[in-house]
Amino acid sequence: MADILYLDHAATSPLRPEARDAFLRASEQAGNASSVHSLGRKAKLVLEEARNDILAGVGAVGIGGLVFTSGGTEANALALHQAKAHDYTLISAGEHDSLYGAVSGAGVVPLKAAGEVDILALEALLERDGRPFVAIMLANNETGVVNDVAEAAALVHAKGGWLHVDAVQALGKIDINFEVLGADSLSVSAHKIGGGQGVGAFIYNRDRTPQALIAGSGQELGLRAGTENIAGVAAFAAALKACHGMPDDLCSAQKSVEARLKALGVSILGEEARRVPGILYIAQPDWASNLQLIHMDMVGVCVSSGSACSSGKVKSSRVVTAMGWPDLADKVLRISSGWTTKAEDWQRFYDVWSKGYEVYLKRHAKELV
């Protein structure tokens, strides 16, 4: 088998060299950031430098507080914990399972056919009395479609509510400015940008007073009990500083492949909306997701059928169904590039996928007539 081609960065991105170096340097320090001795103070300095670097990376310096967590899921759970102080909860149909599947009785904000949150529907759902807690992600983790968070924030705040934004998939792909977004809180994760697994952050507007989900001690200003992962947060900050957007040659290579796939009858989901670079979500109505994945894996190409948070199962996409395409929900494939990807990797993907599709059509020609 040829060398493995990794095109599943949206699931997790390999550790960047800058993050590895930062992790090792921080690991050599023995201090606990809560200790008052010299080694503890050194650990505290690493922690606070990482906190400031990440706040700067999302345009939240001066207005945002940051709580380090074990990842995006915990950051989203901390956000949902704030919903208890509100009268009702609204969650977009495109949210990650850590939000969508974590609360019962929430209202669902529908998606448009192109994949964006339906802002007019949100406005209608906000007409009821009471203060809402609303969750709308910045970039969808399957389609890469970017939502108009600032417009949603204005509507939510007009009702005295709290808007949480899952920015896990947007981080490192597009510029994020917390102040411009107008969000009350934001969740991010290190492993999507090559910063290592098991580290994330909950960023909140300092005008808000969030309540701790994990209580019991005073770490993270009392908002998240437990000894901080100093090496992990150092790696997270280093990875974010190393992100410089998607190179032009990669963007061009992706667009070229998209055009050639469309010529084969492939649908590009979210094509009519703004999308983050590096995520391509395709649907071929004649070829099931599980069969596409088996073919790609057998020739050494790592892709996925959607969210990686599904216990290793290939399932129909809830997001695609919410977009109004239920017949395509089990025919999708997500290809996602990252810092290890080269322009020619997109060509290799196309060659492997198109040859596999050609073979599939020949084998099933009678069934497809």
Wavefront OBJ file of the C-alpha trace (Angstrom):
o trace
v 0.000 0.000 0.000
v 1.180 3.517 -0.777
v 1.815 5.959 2.009
v -1.288 6.797 4.014
v -2.973 10.006 2.864
v -4.583 11.759 5.815
v -7.541 13.944 4.842
v -9.510 13.854 8.084
v -8.186 16.979 9.814
v -11.734 18.002 10.764
v -11.787 14.969 13.052
v -8.349 15.619 14.513
v -5.233 17.233 13.105
v -1.800 15.685 13.748
v 0.352 17.374 16.367
v 2.254 20.332 14.934
v 6.013 20.516 15.553
v 5.546 23.874 17.291
v 2.983 22.326 19.631
v 5.200 19.322 20.337
v 8.140 21.580 21.225
v 5.986 23.711 23.514
v 4.570 20.600 25.177
v 8.019 19.166 25.866
v 9.369 22.439 27.231
v 6.407 22.806 29.583
v 6.591 19.131 30.594
v 10.114 19.650 31.920
v 8.760 21.994 34.567
v 7.709 20.244 37.763
v 5.564 22.935 39.325
v 1.827 23.106 39.903
v 0.352 26.447 38.812
v -1.495 26.692 42.146
v 1.701 26.423 44.202
v 3.277 29.616 45.559
v 6.923 28.506 45.310
v 9.212 29.383 42.393
v 8.403 26.330 40.276
v 4.704 26.901 40.824
v 5.086 30.495 39.699
v 6.896 29.360 36.548
v 4.051 26.973 35.758
v 1.566 29.777 36.393
v 3.454 31.996 33.956
v 3.217 29.348 31.210
v -0.499 28.990 31.935
v -1.237 32.702 31.765
v 0.887 33.252 28.671
v -1.079 30.498 26.924
v -4.346 32.028 28.101
v -3.381 35.442 26.718
v -2.158 33.980 23.419
v -5.438 32.148 22.837
v -7.525 35.171 23.790
v -5.476 37.214 21.328
v -5.979 34.556 18.669
v -9.773 34.963 18.827
v -9.892 38.733 19.268
v -10.980 38.580 22.901
v -8.183 40.454 24.685
v -9.633 42.941 27.139
v -13.213 41.723 26.860
v -12.941 37.966 27.302
v -12.210 35.551 30.100
v -10.949 32.039 29.375
v -11.454 28.755 31.188
v -9.268 25.845 30.092
v -11.168 22.577 29.700
v -10.525 19.001 28.600
v -11.767 19.798 25.089
v -14.594 21.232 23.028
v -17.209 18.916 24.501
v -16.523 20.068 28.056
v -16.451 23.690 26.908
v -19.879 23.192 25.335
v -21.113 21.479 28.499
v -19.958 24.476 30.542
v -21.852 26.716 28.149
v -25.019 24.642 28.495
v -24.681 24.882 32.255
v -25.364 28.620 31.880
v -28.721 27.811 30.243
v -30.112 26.909 33.674
v -30.297 30.615 34.493
v -32.465 31.279 31.422
v -36.102 30.641 30.642
v -35.736 28.500 27.545
v -33.086 27.033 25.259
v -32.764 27.088 21.471
v -30.186 24.992 19.628
v -29.591 25.006 15.883
v -30.236 21.793 13.966
v -26.618 21.813 12.835
v -24.979 21.802 16.258
v -22.387 19.239 17.286
v -23.736 16.297 19.287
v -22.113 17.661 22.447
v -24.758 20.403 22.318
v -27.569 18.956 20.228
v -27.725 15.680 22.122
v -26.931 17.039 25.560
v -30.166 18.820 26.464
v -33.792 17.715 26.319
v -36.724 19.979 25.638
v -34.763 22.567 23.668
v -36.287 24.304 20.678
v -34.541 23.599 17.391
v -33.586 26.362 14.968
v -33.826 24.897 11.446
v -31.241 25.040 8.688
v -31.624 26.359 5.160
v -31.003 24.054 2.202
v -27.484 25.496 1.820
v -26.689 24.620 5.433
v -26.859 27.985 7.219
v -28.989 28.559 10.288
v -32.334 30.099 9.294
v -32.137 33.529 10.935
v -35.782 34.359 10.165
v -36.843 31.145 11.904
v -34.665 32.070 14.874
v -36.344 35.465 15.055
v -39.771 33.786 15.102
v -38.702 31.353 17.849
v -37.505 34.286 19.957
v -40.934 35.921 19.962
v -41.964 34.050 23.100
v -41.597 35.635 26.530
v -38.524 35.056 28.665
v -34.749 35.155 28.398
v -33.302 32.619 25.945
v -30.084 30.638 25.882
v -29.172 30.061 22.235
v -26.428 27.904 20.696
v -25.342 28.531 17.097
v -22.017 27.234 15.806
v -19.683 29.427 13.761
v -18.681 26.759 11.214
v -20.463 23.443 10.847
v -18.238 20.458 11.549
v -19.614 18.454 8.604
v -20.319 20.951 5.824
v -17.939 23.735 6.866
v -20.778 26.243 6.329
v -20.273 29.518 8.231
v -23.210 31.081 10.082
v -23.989 34.772 10.533
v -23.364 34.783 14.249
v -23.350 38.570 14.619
v -26.889 38.832 13.250
v -28.059 36.067 15.558
v -26.365 37.769 18.526
v -28.297 40.982 17.935
v -31.593 39.080 17.988
v -30.706 37.100 21.107
v -29.493 40.138 23.035
v -32.653 42.061 22.143
v -34.448 39.431 24.244
v -31.936 39.630 27.088
v -30.474 36.242 26.203
v -27.108 34.464 26.052
v -25.593 33.340 22.726
v -23.059 30.525 22.801
v -20.935 29.862 19.712
v -19.178 26.576 19.061
v -16.109 27.749 17.126
v -14.232 24.446 17.307
v -14.273 23.819 13.555
v -13.728 27.468 12.617
v -10.586 27.971 14.699
v -7.466 28.220 12.555
v -9.452 28.196 9.298
v -10.996 31.682 9.349
v -10.338 34.822 11.370
v -12.327 34.890 14.608
v -13.043 38.155 16.397
v -14.975 37.535 19.587
v -15.982 41.174 19.914
v -17.271 41.426 16.336
v -19.223 38.178 16.670
v -21.040 39.583 19.683
v -21.177 36.158 21.338
v -21.454 35.729 25.089
v -19.336 32.589 25.039
v -17.213 30.603 22.625
v -15.826 27.058 22.657
v -12.569 26.019 20.985
v -10.430 22.883 20.937
v -6.727 22.234 20.456
v -6.748 19.006 18.471
v -8.552 20.501 15.466
v -5.551 22.754 14.806
v -2.725 20.343 15.639
v -2.460 21.289 19.294
v -3.001 17.866 20.817
v -6.044 16.032 22.135
v -7.625 16.591 25.532
v -7.401 20.398 25.735
v -9.996 23.056 24.972
v -11.266 26.382 26.206
v -14.475 28.155 27.143
v -14.195 31.869 26.379
v -16.772 34.236 27.811
v -17.590 37.922 27.815
v -16.408 39.434 31.083
v -19.693 41.286 31.379
v -21.194 37.870 32.087
v -20.772 35.859 35.279
v -20.663 32.182 34.329
v -21.286 29.470 36.889
v -18.855 26.586 37.328
v -19.788 23.156 36.017
v -16.936 21.388 37.840
v -16.676 22.934 41.288
v -14.695 22.106 44.389
v -11.478 24.108 44.199
v -10.197 27.433 42.987
v -8.441 26.745 39.700
v -9.416 28.804 36.646
v -10.818 31.593 38.860
v -13.130 29.058 40.461
v -14.800 28.224 37.151
v -13.226 24.809 36.563
v -11.837 22.752 39.410
v -8.851 20.517 38.805
v -5.133 20.932 38.199
v -4.488 22.568 34.848
v -2.791 20.665 32.029
v 0.145 23.071 31.691
v 1.922 21.208 28.896
v -1.336 20.753 27.010
v -2.342 24.413 27.130
v 1.169 25.467 26.111
v 0.892 23.208 23.054
v -2.580 24.605 22.291
v -1.323 28.191 22.304
v 1.705 27.295 20.162
v -0.497 25.548 17.600
v -2.836 28.520 17.342
v 0.068 30.916 16.820
v 1.300 28.622 14.022
v -2.029 28.813 12.150
v -1.862 31.174 9.192
v -4.928 30.172 7.220
v -5.158 27.915 4.194
v -2.424 28.485 1.533
v -3.666 29.676 -1.856
v -2.400 26.579 -3.662
v -4.459 24.317 -1.376
v -7.576 26.428 -1.891
v -7.082 26.299 -5.666
v -6.516 22.550 -5.607
v -9.700 22.014 -3.598
v -11.759 24.168 -5.979
v -10.380 22.296 -8.968
v -11.341 18.948 -7.454
v -14.806 20.248 -6.580
v -15.415 21.231 -10.212
v -14.295 17.827 -11.485
v -16.432 15.986 -8.941
v -19.496 17.972 -9.983
v -18.868 16.861 -13.563
v -19.323 13.289 -12.280
v -22.719 14.111 -10.777
v -21.482 14.735 -7.230
v -23.294 17.263 -5.034
v -21.176 19.684 -2.988
v -23.184 20.192 0.187
v -23.170 23.801 1.378
v -21.841 24.975 -1.974
v -24.122 28.020 -2.107
v -23.117 29.236 1.347
v -19.902 30.649 2.740
v -17.661 27.777 3.841
v -14.386 27.501 5.689
v -11.491 26.392 3.477
v -10.283 22.845 3.856
v -13.628 21.068 4.329
v -15.354 19.411 1.379
v -18.624 17.552 1.991
v -19.811 15.568 -1.011
v -22.798 13.369 -1.762
v -23.116 10.806 -4.535
v -26.674 9.383 -4.539
v -25.562 6.098 -6.130
v -22.775 5.234 -3.656
v -23.390 4.702 0.083
v -21.093 6.313 2.636
v -19.918 3.031 4.139
v -18.909 1.674 0.736
v -17.063 4.870 -0.127
v -15.197 4.713 3.187
v -14.245 1.070 2.699
v -12.863 1.811 -0.761
v -10.892 4.846 0.377
v -9.476 3.074 3.414
v -8.380 0.046 1.416
v -6.193 2.256 -0.775
v -4.799 4.243 2.142
v -6.858 7.440 2.096
v -8.279 8.555 5.454
v -11.538 10.495 5.170
v -14.849 10.313 7.055
v -18.584 10.337 6.536
v -19.157 13.258 8.900
v -18.706 13.935 12.592
v -16.079 11.795 14.308
v -18.098 11.734 17.550
v -20.255 8.730 16.663
v -18.472 5.837 18.391
v -16.817 4.726 15.165
v -20.137 4.068 13.422
v -21.105 5.138 9.915
v -24.530 6.738 10.355
v -26.855 8.848 8.276
v -26.060 12.516 8.710
v -28.487 14.412 10.935
v -27.146 17.659 9.481
v -27.808 16.655 5.865
v -31.336 15.626 6.818
v -31.846 18.987 8.534
v -30.756 20.681 5.299
v -33.665 18.946 3.566
v -31.695 16.187 1.816
v -32.654 12.981 3.700
v -32.049 10.816 0.614
v -28.397 11.907 0.644
v -27.815 11.549 4.392
v -26.187 8.117 4.053
v -24.352 8.929 0.806
v -21.930 11.574 2.071
v -18.181 11.841 2.456
v -16.190 14.526 4.272
v -12.709 15.371 3.045
v -10.749 17.780 5.218
v -7.250 19.138 4.714
v -4.875 20.697 7.207
v -1.314 21.688 7.947
v 0.169 18.403 6.629
v -1.762 18.542 3.338
v -0.104 19.331 0.004
v -1.861 20.544 -3.130
v -1.173 17.250 -4.913
v -2.990 15.387 -2.128
v -6.284 16.753 -3.435
v -5.451 15.293 -6.843
v -4.631 11.934 -5.287
v -7.950 11.958 -3.466
v -9.804 12.658 -6.692
v -7.959 9.903 -8.572
v -8.727 7.323 -5.871
v -12.343 8.329 -5.400
v -13.196 8.615 -9.103
v -11.624 5.255 -9.964
v -13.520 3.632 -7.112
v -16.763 5.180 -8.296
v -16.120 3.992 -11.848
v -15.612 0.425 -10.633
v -18.729 0.647 -8.453
v -20.848 1.823 -11.402
v -19.648 -1.038 -13.584
v -20.429 -3.621 -10.912
v -23.888 -2.228 -10.206
v -24.854 -0.980 -13.666
v -28.009 -3.127 -13.853
v -29.201 -2.084 -10.375
v -28.754 1.620 -11.164
v -30.735 1.589 -14.412
l 1 2 3 4 5 6 7 8 9 10 11 12 13 14 15 16 17 18 19 20 21 22 23 24 25 26 27 28 29 30 31 32 33 34 35 36 37 38 39 40 41 42 43 44 45 46 47 48 49 50 51 52 53 54 55 56 57 58 59 60 61 62 63 64 65 66 67 68 69 70 71 72 73 74 75 76 77 78 79 80 81 82 83 84 85 86 87 88 89 90 91 92 93 94 95 96 97 98 99 100 101 102 103 104 105 106 107 108 109 110 111 112 113 114 115 116 117 118 119 120 121 122 123 124 125 126 127 128 129 130 131 132 133 134 135 136 137 138 139 140 141 142 143 144 145 146 147 148 149 150 151 152 153 154 155 156 157 158 159 160 161 162 163 164 165 166 167 168 169 170 171 172 173 174 175 176 177 178 179 180 181 182 183 184 185 186 187 188 189 190 191 192 193 194 195 196 197 198 199 200 201 202 203 204 205 206 207 208 209 210 211 212 213 214 215 216 217 218 219 220 221 222 223 224 225 226 227 228 229 230 231 232 233 234 235 236 237 238 239 240 241 242 243 244 245 246 247 248 249 250 251 252 253 254 255 256 257 258 259 260 261 262 263 264 265 266 267 268 269 270 271 272 273 274 275 276 277 278 279 280 281 282 283 284 285 286 287 288 289 290 291 292 293 294 295 296 297 298 299 300 301 302 303 304 305 306 307 308 309 310 311 312 313 314 315 316 317 318 319 320 321 322 323 324 325 326 327 328 329 330 331 332 333 334 335 336 337 338 339 340 341 342 343 344 345 346 347 348 349 350 351 352 353 354 355 356 357 358 359 360 361 362 363 364 365 366 367 368 369
